[in-house]
Amino acid sequence: MAKVGGNCWKVLFVDYGITSKVSITDMRLLKEEHASVPALRISCLLRGCERSDWPKEEVDKFEDATKGIELEVINY
């Protein structure tokens, strides 16, 4: 997290893997018992997903993030 000016901070959303500017009024304190929990994120590959309309940069980034990892997702 880094201050970018005024009441805004640049934060990393570990669940989405993106950074964004967030107003301090939209932030909440992290409970102490959660501070020691590591960031949890699972990279995955969407088998059978049509990706022809994805920008090449996004496809490359997605492939780099999922290379060598196999994940089975069950749709309930």
Secondary structure, DSSP 8 states (H G I E B T S, - for coil): -EEEETTEEEEEETTTTEEEEEEGGG-----HHHHTS---------TT---TTS-HHHHHHHHHHHTT--------
